[in-house]
Amino acid sequence: MKNRHTIEFLAAWEELHNPNFKREISKLNYRVHTDAIKKNLIPPELTSQQIHFTYASEGDLLNVSLFDMTAKEWRENNKGKSGNIRDYASIG
């Protein structure tokens, strides 16, 4: 199962037979990321507002790294689209 071609085959199969595949993977990746932030970057003494800022900052760090724009910039450039930038990401 660790073979790259096996993973690519499974991804292609899922895309053909499961129209929500990309959205589900996006949600899973988001969950892994937020759990890592909670476990490693958020001290228990932070306020609710500080926690929200930390999540937003880390999320935008990933957005800029992967998509070359923040979530706010993506929303401003894609007013007709719902969801978030990850929902429209492609493998390529």
N, C-alpha and C positions, 0 to 999 in steps of 0.2 A: 504493500500500500504506500510505501514511501517513494516509490518511483515517480518522477515528475510526469512521465507520460500517462501513468495511471490516474494521477490527480487531474491532469488536463482532460483525459477521456471522461472521467466522472463529471467534471464541470460542464463539458459539452453536452453530455447526456442530460444533465439536470436542466441546462438552458433550453433544450428541445422539449422536455417533458414537464417542466415546472416553470411556468412563466414568472413566478415570483422569486426565482432562485437568487438573482442578484440582490434583491431587496433583503432577502433572508440572510445572505452572507454579509451584507453591509451591517445589518443589525447585530449579527454575531460579533463581527469585528469591533463594532462600537462598544458592545458590552465588555469584551475583553479589555479594550482600552480604558473604559471608565472604571472597571474593577481594579486595574493596575494603578490608576491614579489614586483611587480611594485607599488602596493598600499601601502605596509607597510615597505619595506626595501630600496627603492631607492630614495634618496633625489634628488630634481630637479637639484642641482648644479653639479652632477656627469657628467663626460665626457662619450662619447659613449663607449670607451674602458673600463672604470670603470663599466659601466652598464653591459656590456658583461661579465666581470669577476664576477660580483655579481650573475648574472643568472647562470653562469657555476658553481660557488662555491655552490650555493644552490641546483642545480641539482645533483651535485656529492655528496652532503650531503645526499640527498634522495637515490641516487644509492647505496652508501655504507650502509646506514641503511637498505634498502630493499634487496639488492642483494649481499652485502659484497664485492663490487668492484666499482671502478670509471668507467665512460664512456670510458675513454682511455684504462683501463685494459680490459674492455669487448671487445672493438674493436680489441685489440692485440690478445686476446684469441679466437676470432670468425671472423677471416679474411674472411671467405667465406660467411658471412651473411651480408645482407644489413639492413639499418634502425638503430634502437638503441635497447638498452637492454629492454626497456618497451614493444617493439613489440613482444618479445619472452617470456614475463612473463606469468605465469599461476596463477590461483586462489589458487591452492594448494601449 
